[in-house]
Amino acid sequence: MAIMARAASLRGYRELIDELGGDGAALLRRFGITPEAIADGDALVPAESLGRALKVAMEFLDRNYPGPARTTAARVRAAIDRALLESRADIETVARMLTVHERTLQRALATEGTTFTALLDEARRDIAHRLLCETDLPMSRITTLIGLREQSALTRAVRRWYGRTPQQVRNAAREVEPRRAGTGVDRTTTPGR
């Protein structure tokens, strides 16, 4: 027999996810919980579904809205990563995302021994490396995705980070991948065929 729980206990999570730009109703439907059940204060749903939905909601909140125990640098880095995906990753945008004044953000980072520019450069480096090594995206697209305006800026940045051109970094990653497989056996075929 399944243990049941009140669906109304998810009402606040749905509203919070909606407010943060997500689709709370769609999230809950994914776990078999209808918006009508949440609206009805007496509706019951399987506790397992309720637990899974709460877990996903809490992971979303932890990932996108970290607690106060995290350093300012860690919060800024997470905001930079989001800003690079969504819009421009400048200090004004990131400060707005973190709901602090730009100068306050700069002072907090200085207290931790870093700068916004250093964190932005680190984020661009990590994303560029991943895109160069794990995708076939054209260099012009990678340039845009990491928030640079010209491909020559990508080339200069990658040379500074890795001492190589973007194409050399990509080629080196592809040379290493077959060696990682160990024996060089084609793993896409079925043995014995």
C-alpha positions as CSV (number, residue, x, y, z in Angstrom):
1,M,0.0,0.0,0.0
2,A,1.4,3.4,-1.0
3,I,1.9,6.0,1.6
4,M,-0.1,9.2,0.7
5,A,0.7,12.8,1.5
6,R,-1.2,16.1,1.0
7,A,-0.5,17.7,-2.4
8,A,-1.2,21.1,-0.9
9,S,2.2,21.0,0.8
10,L,3.8,21.6,-2.6
11,R,1.8,24.8,-3.3
12,G,4.7,27.1,-2.1
13,Y,7.3,25.3,-4.1
14,R,5.2,25.6,-7.3
15,E,4.7,29.3,-6.7
16,L,8.4,29.8,-5.9
17,I,9.6,28.0,-9.1
18,D,7.1,30.0,-11.2
19,E,8.3,33.3,-9.6
20,L,11.9,32.3,-10.4
21,G,11.1,31.9,-14.1
22,G,10.4,28.1,-14.1
23,D,7.2,26.2,-14.8
24,G,6.2,24.8,-11.4
25,A,3.1,23.1,-12.8
26,A,5.1,21.3,-15.5
27,L,7.6,20.2,-12.9
28,L,4.9,18.7,-10.7
29,R,3.0,17.1,-13.6
30,R,6.3,15.3,-14.4
31,F,5.9,13.5,-11.0
32,G,2.2,12.8,-11.5
33,I,0.9,15.7,-9.4
34,T,-1.7,17.8,-11.1
35,P,-2.2,21.6,-10.4
36,E,-5.8,20.7,-9.4
37,A,-4.5,18.4,-6.7
38,I,-2.3,21.2,-5.2
39,A,-5.2,23.7,-5.3
40,D,-7.4,21.2,-3.5
41,G,-6.3,21.3,0.1
42,D,-7.5,17.7,0.8
43,A,-6.1,16.0,-2.3
44,L,-3.6,13.1,-1.6
45,V,-0.7,12.0,-3.8
46,P,1.8,9.2,-3.3
47,A,4.4,10.3,-0.8
48,E,7.1,9.0,-3.2
49,S,6.0,11.4,-5.9
50,L,5.9,14.2,-3.4
51,G,9.4,13.4,-2.2
52,R,10.8,13.2,-5.7
53,A,9.2,16.6,-6.6
54,L,10.5,18.2,-3.4
55,K,14.0,16.9,-4.1
56,V,14.1,18.2,-7.6
57,A,12.7,21.6,-6.5
58,M,15.3,21.9,-3.7
59,E,18.2,20.9,-6.1
60,F,17.0,23.6,-8.5
61,L,17.0,26.2,-5.7
62,D,20.4,25.1,-4.3
63,R,21.9,25.2,-7.8
64,N,20.5,28.5,-8.8
65,Y,20.1,30.3,-5.5
66,P,22.9,29.3,-3.1
67,G,22.8,29.8,0.6
68,P,24.7,32.6,2.4
69,A,27.5,30.2,3.4
70,R,29.0,30.3,-0.1
71,T,31.7,32.8,-0.8
72,T,31.0,35.9,-2.8
73,A,33.4,34.6,-5.5
74,A,31.5,31.3,-5.8
75,R,28.2,33.1,-6.1
76,V,29.6,35.5,-8.7
77,R,31.1,32.7,-10.7
78,A,27.8,30.9,-10.7
79,A,26.1,34.1,-11.8
80,I,28.7,34.7,-14.6
81,D,28.1,31.1,-15.9
82,R,24.3,31.8,-16.0
83,A,24.8,35.3,-17.6
84,L,27.0,33.9,-20.3
85,L,24.2,31.5,-21.2
86,E,21.4,34.0,-21.0
87,S,22.8,37.5,-21.9
88,R,25.9,39.5,-21.3
89,A,28.3,38.7,-18.5
90,D,29.3,42.1,-17.4
91,I,29.6,43.4,-13.8
92,E,26.4,45.3,-14.1
93,T,24.4,42.3,-15.2
94,V,25.9,40.0,-12.5
95,A,25.4,42.6,-9.7
96,R,21.8,42.9,-10.7
97,M,21.4,39.1,-10.7
98,L,22.9,39.0,-7.2
99,T,20.9,42.1,-6.1
100,V,23.9,44.1,-4.9
101,H,25.4,47.3,-6.1
102,E,28.4,46.9,-8.5
103,R,30.8,48.7,-6.1
104,T,29.7,46.5,-3.2
105,L,30.3,43.5,-5.3
106,Q,33.8,44.7,-6.2
107,R,34.6,45.4,-2.5
108,A,33.4,41.9,-1.5
109,L,35.5,40.3,-4.2
110,A,38.6,42.3,-3.2
111,T,38.1,41.2,0.4
112,E,38.3,37.6,-0.9
113,G,41.4,38.4,-2.9
114,T,39.9,38.3,-6.4
115,T,38.3,40.6,-9.0
116,F,35.3,40.3,-11.3
117,T,37.6,40.4,-14.3
118,A,39.6,37.4,-13.0
119,L,36.4,35.4,-12.3
120,L,35.0,36.3,-15.8
121,D,38.3,35.3,-17.4
122,E,38.2,32.0,-15.5
123,A,34.6,31.3,-16.5
124,R,35.4,32.0,-20.1
125,R,38.5,29.8,-20.0
126,D,36.6,26.9,-18.6
127,I,33.7,27.2,-21.0
128,A,36.0,27.7,-24.0
129,H,38.0,24.6,-23.1
130,R,34.8,22.5,-22.8
131,L,33.4,23.8,-26.1
132,L,36.7,23.3,-27.9
133,C,37.3,19.8,-26.6
134,E,33.8,18.4,-26.5
135,T,32.0,20.0,-29.5
136,D,32.5,20.6,-33.1
137,L,31.1,24.2,-32.9
138,P,32.8,26.7,-35.2
139,M,35.2,29.1,-33.6
140,S,33.0,32.0,-34.4
141,R,30.1,30.4,-32.3
142,I,32.4,29.6,-29.4
143,T,33.6,33.3,-29.5
144,T,30.0,34.4,-29.2
145,L,29.1,31.9,-26.5
146,I,31.9,33.0,-24.2
147,G,31.0,36.7,-24.6
148,L,33.8,37.9,-26.9
149,R,33.1,40.0,-30.0
150,E,35.7,38.9,-32.4
151,Q,37.3,35.5,-33.2
152,S,40.8,37.2,-32.9
153,A,39.9,37.9,-29.2
154,L,39.3,34.1,-28.7
155,T,42.6,33.3,-30.3
156,R,44.5,35.7,-28.1
157,A,42.7,34.5,-25.0
158,V,43.3,30.8,-25.7
159,R,46.9,31.5,-26.4
160,R,47.2,33.3,-23.0
161,W,45.4,30.5,-21.2
162,Y,47.0,27.5,-22.9
163,G,49.9,28.7,-25.0
164,R,48.2,27.3,-28.1
165,T,45.7,28.4,-30.7
166,P,42.0,27.3,-30.3
167,Q,42.4,24.7,-33.1
168,Q,45.6,23.3,-31.5
169,V,43.7,22.8,-28.2
170,R,40.8,21.1,-30.1
171,N,43.2,18.8,-32.0
172,A,45.1,17.9,-28.8
173,A,41.9,16.9,-27.1
174,R,40.9,14.7,-30.0
175,E,44.3,13.0,-30.0
176,V,44.0,12.2,-26.3
177,E,40.5,10.8,-26.6
178,P,41.4,7.6,-28.6
179,R,44.2,6.9,-26.2
180,R,41.8,7.1,-23.2
181,A,39.7,4.3,-24.8
182,G,42.7,2.0,-24.0
183,T,42.8,-0.7,-26.7
184,G,41.6,1.4,-29.6
185,V,38.7,-1.1,-30.2
186,D,35.7,0.4,-31.9
187,R,33.1,0.3,-29.1
188,T,30.2,1.0,-31.5
189,T,30.2,-2.5,-32.9
190,T,28.9,-5.5,-31.1
191,P,31.5,-8.2,-30.2
192,G,31.3,-11.3,-32.4
193,R,29.9,-9.5,-35.4
